[in-house]
Amino acid sequence: MHYFTVGPSQLYPIVPRVIKKALSDGITSVSHRDEVYITLQKELVHNLKSLLTIPKSYSIFFLSSGTEAMERIIQNTVTSHSHHLVNGSFSDRFYQTALELGKSPTKTEVTIGESFDWNSLHIPSNTELLCATHNETSTGVMIPLNKLYQLKMNNPNLLIALDTVSSMPYADVDFSKIDMTFFSVQKGFGMPAGLGVIIVSPQALKYSSGSYHSFNSLKQYADKNQTPETPNVLGIHVLNEVVKDMLKEGITSIRHDIETKSDLIAAFVKSSQSYTFLAQDPLVRSKTIHVLKTRGGSSSLIRRLVKKGFLVSSGYSSMKNDYIRIATFPSHELKMVKKLLQHL
Ligand SMILES: Cc1ncc(COP(=O)(O)O)c(C=O)c1O
């Protein structure tokens, strides 16, 4: 089966081999206080910083998921007021997390499939943290990062958190202007789920609240290339191997390849009578998640594709029956995208 699902998705090509070898090498039994583990975490942090051009002064922490990152960000940095740019279910999840933690969040919400009117965007003056979702996996809308950079430049004391769960490593983030960026590994890194990564600025690290995953605790251990708890050592090992492989290919080439695949899908939809994009405006349309309205409904189409060996995601939540979602991550081969489009 070829998994064009939006996550978990197609495994990155080296992953089955790396896991098999890790099992025979006993990686899963390595203690997280052992020198072997300390060297592994040190190497992974170094490799992630090289791949994504993360400043030396930023810290990288390992969590369990993207959802956990949302909770930890609010818990650590917000006393009362976070403001959320909500354009779909995952940005709304971030907002709900703040509510559930007893904060008083506000939001700017736009119609599904649309992006924000940046000129009229109002952020309340008491906002401590602005939360944005780079790539809304539910709608296939990608927000322009330069608009967030502008906000940071105009409000240097405002912390900004960015969800790049379904856009990393395509997301070319200028980390000097974003305080907390997070992703999980089951999408663009083509790995089994169960590992979240958060990249934190020195400015955000002035804040800390909570227990073992307070920023103070995470930083205290990260400085020793360790984690407070027993981490997902296998995931950390596999991510290091995937990142090393991506470094060999080069991030420019990886990003270009994603754009090529995405452009193919866009050209197909443009010439098709049966499919239209939920995100009408090509300027805010995602390059990694393509949300298409299908004539005749999604479920029979998905069943037909499965018989051909391709799995795509259905639309999210209320869009389940009318939409499909197709991912273009680094693990998706161009020739398989072409084959999928033939079947569509
Ligand atoms: C944009 C976005 N944010 C957050 C999440 C949650 O990530 P996780 O499933 O790793 O908790 C997802 C998962 O699909 C997502 O697409």
The ligand as an SDF file (V2000), in Angstrom:
LIG
                    3D

 16 16  0  0  0  0  0  0  0  0999 V2000
   -1.4540   20.7470   12.4320 C   0  0  0  0  0  0  0  0  0  0  0  0
   -1.4440   19.7090   13.4890 C   0  0  0  0  0  0  0  0  0  0  0  0
   -1.1880   20.0650   14.7510 N   0  0  0  0  0  0  0  0  0  0  0  0
   -1.1540   19.1750   15.7440 C   0  0  0  0  0  0  0  0  0  0  0  0
   -1.4010   17.8440   15.5160 C   0  0  0  0  0  0  0  0  0  0  0  0
   -1.3570   16.8720   16.6410 C   0  0  0  0  0  0  0  0  0  0  0  0
   -0.1400   16.1630   16.5550 O   0  0  0  0  0  0  0  0  0  0  0  0
    0.0040   14.7440   17.2870 P   0  0  0  0  0  0  0  0  0  0  0  0
   -0.9440   13.8280   16.6110 O   0  0  0  0  0  0  0  0  0  0  0  0
    1.4530   14.3920   17.1170 O   0  0  0  0  0  0  0  0  0  0  0  0
   -0.3510   14.9780   18.7060 O   0  0  0  0  0  0  0  0  0  0  0  0
   -1.6970   17.4050   14.2220 C   0  0  0  0  0  0  0  0  0  0  0  0
   -1.9980   15.9900   13.9570 C   0  0  0  0  0  0  0  0  0  0  0  0
   -2.5030   15.6220   12.9390 O   0  0  0  0  0  0  0  0  0  0  0  0
   -1.7090   18.3680   13.1820 C   0  0  0  0  0  0  0  0  0  0  0  0
   -1.9540   18.0020   11.9390 O   0  0  0  0  0  0  0  0  0  0  0  0
  1  2  1  0
  2  3  1  0
  2 15  2  0
  3  4  2  0
  4  5  1  0
  5  6  1  0
  5 12  2  0
  6  7  1  0
  7  8  1  0
  8  9  2  0
  8 10  1  0
  8 11  1  0
 12 13  1  0
 12 15  1  0
 13 14  2  0
 15 16  1  0
M  END
$$$$
